Amino acid sequence: MLEGLEAVRKRPGMYIGSTDSKGLTHLVHEIVDNAVDEALAGHCERIEVQLYPDGSVQVSDDGRGIPVDVEPRSGLTGVELVMTKLHAGGKFGGGGYKTSGGLHGVGASVVNALSARVDVVVRRGGRVHTMSFARGVPGVFAGEGPAAAFTPKPGPPVAGKASGPKSTTGTTIRWWPDLPLFIRGSAVDVHALIARLRQTAYLVPGLTLVLRDERDPAAPSEESFRFVGGTVDFVTHLAPDSPVCDPVHLTGAGTYNETVAVLDGAGHMSTETVERTCEVDVALRWGTGYDTVVQSFCNVVRTGHGGTHQNGFERA
């Protein structure tokens, strides 16, 4: 019987698809997706991804910051809950997030489980809270990097005063992947990462996404993406031919009832009918060529095999 994050370390492929470069890149997507959820909720305008020479990756956002107060049922702070418990986070209640992508409350804890070291910095309420983990276990490192001496220490994150304005909030997560769990020679696929960040910038208009690649200190590079035209700009970018007309933009929204499982006050799972809002955004463009290019998404996540949303569009 595997407890908690042990299952993730035993079978990483069940959670991130594979243990090669694609799996390492997926770890980045998971943390970025959490920040994108903050942007979709209207609380984040900038996300920065940094690749370091030592193989570590850092994602910073200017969202609200992971909650640091104690969650009463578990007795853990929000940071420790999100980073160490599977299926924990703001995506399971009635209205934590209207839309969300990623592994739905599993992403951050899976990244933690598959990393030799994770450092979390939360800027919230005028203070800076820091917490570190070694292979999913909270504690304190005596120095820099995953090789530093580690002492397990559960409890609230270490708090200090913020140096900037009190209104500055956000989360920074840096992790060093536990490379023995991955296939030898695996590395983050920068080209796939750039494509994903560019795609997200199109789908979340006004959000700025930055990638800094510092793996080669002699030749650092930086890419930044921000688009305000949304799907209209995206369809123009995807089109392989010259246009016959301007892009056609269709948007709409409707409500429907859905029966979902929720936790009641006693911690028991019960069903409840809630009213949901479904928003649809379609951009299309006719060109001089004969090939059709169709891409569909649900909550900013690419649905490569289609679905009812794509079927409905094609029938219409």
C-alpha positions in Angstrom: 0.0 0.0 0.0 1.6 3.2 -1.2 1.0 6.4 0.9 0.5 9.8 -0.6 3.3 10.9 -3.0 5.0 7.5 -2.9 2.6 6.3 -5.6 3.7 9.2 -7.9 7.4 8.3 -7.5 6.7 4.6 -8.1 4.7 5.2 -11.3 5.5 8.7 -12.7 4.1 7.9 -16.1 0.5 7.5 -14.7 0.6 11.2 -13.8 2.8 12.9 -16.4 2.5 10.5 -19.3 6.1 9.5 -19.6 9.5 9.7 -17.9 11.4 11.2 -20.9 11.9 14.8 -22.1 8.1 15.0 -22.7 7.5 14.2 -19.0 10.0 16.7 -17.8 8.4 19.4 -20.0 5.0 18.3 -18.7 6.1 19.3 -15.2 6.6 22.9 -16.4 3.1 22.9 -18.0 1.5 21.9 -14.7 3.0 24.8 -12.7 2.3 27.2 -15.6 -1.3 26.0 -15.8 -1.8 26.8 -12.2 -0.7 30.4 -12.8 -2.9 30.5 -16.0 -5.9 29.5 -13.8 -5.2 32.6 -11.7 -5.1 34.7 -14.9 -8.4 33.2 -16.1 -9.9 34.2 -12.7 -8.7 37.7 -13.3 -5.9 37.8 -10.7 -2.7 37.4 -12.8 -1.2 39.5 -15.6 2.3 38.1 -16.0 3.9 34.6 -15.8 7.7 34.1 -16.1 9.5 30.8 -16.8 13.2 30.5 -16.2 15.5 27.6 -17.2 18.8 27.5 -15.1 22.2 25.9 -16.0 21.8 23.3 -13.2 18.7 21.9 -14.8 16.2 23.5 -12.4 13.1 25.4 -13.6 11.4 28.4 -12.0 7.9 29.7 -12.6 6.8 33.1 -11.2 3.4 34.8 -11.4 1.8 37.9 -10.0 -1.4 36.2 -8.9 -2.9 36.2 -5.4 -0.3 33.8 -4.0 -1.0 30.3 -2.6 -2.9 30.6 0.7 -0.7 30.3 3.8 -3.3 30.1 6.5 -4.2 26.7 8.0 -6.9 24.6 6.4 -9.0 23.4 9.3 -9.8 19.9 8.2 -6.2 18.8 7.4 -4.4 21.0 9.9 -1.9 22.0 7.1 -1.2 25.4 5.7 -2.4 26.0 2.2 1.2 25.8 0.8 1.9 22.4 2.3 -1.6 21.1 1.4 -1.2 22.1 -2.3 2.4 20.8 -2.5 2.1 17.5 -0.6 -1.5 16.2 -1.0 -3.0 14.8 -4.2 -6.3 16.3 -5.3 -6.0 19.4 -3.1 -6.4 23.0 -4.3 -8.9 25.6 -5.4 -10.5 23.5 -8.2 -12.8 21.3 -6.3 -15.2 23.6 -4.5 -18.3 25.3 -6.0 -16.6 28.5 -7.2 -12.8 28.4 -6.6 -12.2 28.7 -10.3 -14.8 29.1 -13.1 -12.4 27.4 -15.5 -9.2 25.5 -14.8 -6.7 23.3 -16.7 -3.9 20.9 -15.8 -4.2 17.9 -13.6 -6.8 19.5 -11.4 -5.2 19.8 -8.0 -2.6 17.1 -8.7 0.0 19.1 -10.7 1.9 20.9 -8.0 2.1 17.9 -5.7 3.3 15.7 -8.6 6.0 18.1 -9.5 7.0 18.1 -5.8 7.1 14.3 -5.7 9.3 14.0 -8.8 11.8 16.7 -7.7 14.9 16.4 -5.6 14.2 19.9 -4.2 11.4 22.4 -4.5 11.5 26.0 -3.2 8.2 27.9 -2.9 8.0 31.6 -2.3 4.6 33.2 -1.7 4.1 36.9 -1.6 0.8 37.6 0.1 -0.6 40.1 2.6 2.5 42.2 2.7 4.7 39.3 3.7 7.0 36.8 2.0 6.5 33.2 2.9 9.1 30.5 2.0 9.0 26.8 2.2 11.2 24.0 0.8 10.7 20.3 0.1 12.9 17.3 -0.7 11.2 14.6 -2.7 7.8 15.8 -1.4 8.9 16.1 2.3 8.8 19.6 3.8 11.9 20.8 5.6 15.0 23.1 5.5 18.0 23.0 3.3 21.3 24.1 4.7 22.6 25.5 1.4 21.9 26.0 -2.3 20.7 23.2 -4.7 19.4 19.7 -4.0 22.7 18.4 -2.7 22.6 20.6 0.4 22.0 19.0 3.8 18.3 18.6 4.4 16.4 18.5 7.7 12.7 17.5 7.6 10.5 20.1 9.3 6.8 20.1 8.8 4.8 23.2 9.7 4.0 26.7 8.4 6.2 28.4 5.9 8.8 30.8 7.1 7.5 34.3 7.0 9.4 37.6 6.4 8.5 41.2 5.5 8.2 42.0 1.8 10.6 44.5 0.5 8.3 46.0 -2.2 4.8 47.5 -2.0 2.3 45.7 0.3 0.0 45.2 -2.7 2.7 43.0 -4.5 1.4 39.4 -4.5 2.3 36.2 -6.3 3.9 32.8 -6.2 7.4 31.6 -7.3 8.2 27.9 -7.5 11.6 26.5 -8.4 12.3 22.8 -8.7 15.2 20.5 -9.4 13.8 17.3 -11.1 14.8 14.0 -9.5 16.7 12.9 -12.6 17.2 9.2 -11.6 13.4 8.9 -12.0 13.7 10.0 -15.7 15.3 8.4 -18.7 19.0 9.3 -19.0 19.6 12.4 -21.2 16.0 13.8 -20.8 15.7 17.6 -20.8 13.0 20.2 -21.0 11.9 20.6 -24.7 12.3 24.3 -25.2 10.6 24.3 -28.6 7.5 22.6 -27.2 7.5 25.0 -24.2 7.7 28.0 -26.5 4.8 26.7 -28.6 2.7 26.1 -25.5 3.4 29.6 -24.0 2.6 31.2 -27.3 -0.6 29.3 -27.6 -1.6 30.3 -24.1 -0.9 33.9 -24.8 -3.3 33.8 -27.8 -6.0 32.1 -25.7 -5.7 34.4 -22.7 -5.7 37.9 -24.2 -3.7 40.4 -22.3 -1.6 37.8 -20.3 2.2 38.2 -20.7 4.2 35.0 -20.7 8.0 35.2 -20.7 10.6 32.4 -21.1 14.2 33.0 -20.1 16.6 30.2 -21.2 19.8 30.6 -19.1 21.0 27.0 -19.5 24.0 28.3 -21.5 25.3 31.3 -19.5 27.3 32.5 -22.5 24.2 32.8 -24.7 21.1 33.4 -22.6 17.9 34.0 -24.6 14.4 35.4 -23.8 11.1 35.2 -25.5 8.0 37.1 -24.5 4.4 36.6 -25.7 1.4 38.9 -25.3 -1.6 39.1 -27.6 -4.8 41.2 -27.2 -6.7 39.8 -30.2 -7.4 36.4 -28.7 -8.6 33.7 -31.0 -8.7 36.1 -34.0 -5.0 36.6 -33.8 -4.5 32.9 -33.2 -6.4 31.8 -36.3 -4.4 34.3 -38.4 -1.2 32.9 -36.9 -2.2 29.3 -37.7 -3.4 29.9 -41.2 -0.9 28.5 -43.8 -2.3 30.5 -46.8 -3.3 34.1 -47.7 -6.7 35.2 -46.6 -9.8 35.6 -48.7 -11.6 37.6 -46.0 -11.1 39.0 -42.6 -11.4 36.4 -39.7 -15.0 35.8 -38.5 -15.3 35.9 -34.7 -18.2 34.2 -33.0 -18.8 34.3 -29.2 -21.7 33.2 -27.0 -22.6 32.0 -23.6 -25.3 29.8 -22.0 -26.2 28.2 -18.7 -26.8 24.6 -17.8 -27.3 22.5 -14.7 -24.8 19.9 -13.7 -24.8 17.4 -10.8 -21.4 17.4 -9.1 -19.9 15.7 -6.0 -19.0 18.1 -3.2 -17.8 17.8 0.4 -20.3 18.9 3.0 -19.4 20.4 6.4 -18.8 17.0 7.9 -16.4 16.0 5.2 -18.8 13.6 3.5 -19.2 13.5 -0.2 -22.6 14.3 -1.5 -24.2 15.3 -4.8 -25.4 18.8 -5.5 -26.9 20.4 -8.6 -25.2 23.6 -9.6 -25.8 26.1 -12.5 -22.8 26.4 -14.8 -22.0 29.0 -17.5 -20.5 27.7 -20.7 -18.7 30.3 -22.8 -17.8 29.6 -26.5 -15.3 31.5 -28.6 -14.8 30.6 -32.2 -12.6 32.3 -34.8 -12.5 31.1 -38.4 -10.9 32.3 -41.7 -11.2 31.3 -45.3 -8.0 31.2 -47.3 -6.8 30.6 -50.8 -5.6 27.0 -50.0 -7.6 23.8 -49.9 -6.3 22.3 -46.5 -8.4 22.7 -43.4 -6.7 23.5 -40.1 -8.8 23.0 -37.0 -7.6 23.3 -33.4 -9.9 23.1 -30.4 -9.4 23.9 -26.7 -11.2 23.5 -23.4 -10.2 25.8 -20.6 -7.1 26.8 -22.6 -6.0 23.1 -22.8 -5.6 21.7 -26.3 -8.1 18.9 -27.1 -6.2 17.2 -29.9 -8.8 14.5 -30.4 -11.7 16.9 -30.7 -14.8 16.5 -28.6 -18.4 17.6 -28.4 -17.4 21.2 -28.7 -15.5 20.6 -32.0 -18.3 18.3 -33.3 -20.9 21.0 -32.6 -18.9 23.6 -34.5 -18.3 21.3 -37.5 -22.0 20.3 -37.7 -23.0 24.0 -37.5 
